[in-house]
């Protein structure tokens, strides 16, 4: 799920989509927004964007299934969900309601700096997210990521993003979920930024955070969920999970901060 204002294509998620497809996966990318504030005006009323996303998912599955001999067939029992920013809020809500909406059961979920753009400065954290997320399967493998210089870096939003969502996931066992933080690392050049959009690499723009964090964890979450393999690269405070590679002079990139409970702070 793309973030807000990405309604003209898939540039925002290009490299992530390309990587995921090259790993042998079917990618469904519902363009749930068609113009600024259309079909939903941000957190004021998220439901039209939820409906748009559901139609996109169902339509894509129907399209593939319409010609089983001519088109690749999705394995719906092996379904993973990824959401960035406002798309992360939509992802969390859809995963919470997947049964009622007749959507594939989420086996793995990656939320990248989820945020509804809303009213933290007015005392609300993420008002568009469902009050309860108990409908998300407790068996899911889930990672929620915030950047140290992303949403929670603003004083009025320090309890927004993953800090607002993670407390609603208490039904999911600790072994199946993590709250993580990336830091901006300026040791080399170009620097590795932890601003909003760590995992949003446009064409040709993937960096070490894409390779060593976003893609590594995304792949390992699926592998862990489907086959019980590579879990140490995506879950738990393990060296394999924390490590984000090294600069060309051998200095380690600032590792992930990993927690089992909110809040997480820069």
Helices and strands as residue ranges (DSSP letters): G 11-13, H 14-22, G 42-44, H 47-66, E 79-84, H 86-96, E 106-112, G 120-122, E 141-147, G 151-153, G 155-157, H 162-165, G 166-169, G 174-176, E 177-182, H 208-209, I 210-215, H 216-227, G 231-233, H 239-242, E 257-259
